[in-house]
Amino acid sequence: MDFSQGDFPAVLDVEERGKLSAKELRKRVSQWLKMVEKSTGKKPIIYSGAVFYHTNLAGYFNEYPWWVAHYYQRRPDNDGMAWRFCSIPTVDR
């Protein structure tokens, strides 16, 4: 897969486990991340809510950047590469 300078890497949105155990979820996340990294040559980003991430994923995928949804907190206390501040999809003009 060819990337140009400034292209955004693939992002895996992980926000619910459904009926999966945390262990099974992590196994599937790991498989997806490795497959996409192998095929694109770039590390994908993990997107998740702060509580879900810390409860289910933290400590398992430290080699991957993560983008956290942490609404209504100006500067979340995390080591993620980015955070989503608001759940309303509008931009003030």
VENPEFEN-V407538 format. One record per pair of residues at least 4 apart in sequence whose ideal C-beta (glycine too) atoms are under 7 Angstrom apart, sorted by sequence separation. I is the first residue (numbers start at 1). GAP is how many residues later the second one is. If there is no record, write none. Layout:
# VENPEFEN-V407538
i->I gap->GAP
i->I gap->GAP
This chain:
# VENPEFEN-V407538
i->3 gap->4
i->20 gap->4
i->21 gap->4
i->22 gap->4
i->23 gap->4
i->24 gap->4
i->25 gap->4
i->26 gap->4
i->27 gap->4
i->28 gap->4
i->29 gap->4
i->30 gap->4
i->31 gap->4
i->32 gap->4
i->33 gap->4
i->34 gap->4
i->35 gap->4
i->36 gap->4
i->48 gap->4
i->49 gap->4
i->50 gap->4
i->51 gap->4
i->52 gap->4
i->53 gap->4
i->54 gap->4
i->57 gap->4
i->17 gap->5
i->20 gap->5
i->37 gap->5
i->48 gap->5
i->53 gap->5
i->78 gap->5
i->37 gap->6
i->70 gap->6
i->37 gap->7
i->76 gap->7
i->17 gap->8
i->36 gap->8
i->68 gap->8
i->48 gap->9
i->68 gap->10
i->33 gap->11
i->46 gap->11
i->68 gap->12
i->53 gap->13
i->67 gap->13
i->70 gap->13
i->66 gap->14
i->67 gap->14
i->71 gap->14
i->14 gap->15
i->46 gap->15
i->53 gap->15
i->66 gap->15
i->67 gap->15
i->68 gap->15
i->69 gap->15
i->71 gap->15
i->65 gap->16
i->67 gap->16
i->71 gap->16
i->12 gap->17
i->67 gap->17
i->46 gap->18
i->48 gap->18
i->50 gap->18
i->45 gap->19
i->50 gap->19
i->12 gap->20
i->44 gap->20
i->45 gap->20
i->46 gap->20
i->47 gap->20
i->48 gap->20
i->49 gap->20
i->50 gap->20
i->12 gap->21
i->43 gap->21
i->45 gap->21
i->48 gap->21
i->43 gap->22
i->45 gap->22
i->10 gap->26
i->50 gap->26
i->29 gap->28
i->33 gap->28
i->50 gap->28
i->10 gap->30
i->25 gap->31
i->26 gap->31
i->33 gap->31
i->12 gap->32
i->14 gap->32
i->29 gap->32
i->9 gap->33
i->11 gap->33
i->15 gap->33
i->9 gap->34
i->10 gap->34
i->11 gap->34
i->12 gap->34
i->13 gap->34
i->14 gap->34
i->15 gap->34
i->22 gap->34
i->26 gap->34
i->9 gap->35
i->12 gap->35
i->9 gap->36
i->11 gap->36
i->45 gap->36
i->15 gap->37
i->1 gap->38
i->1 gap->39
i->3 gap->39
i->17 gap->39
i->1 gap->40
i->14 gap->43
i->11 gap->56
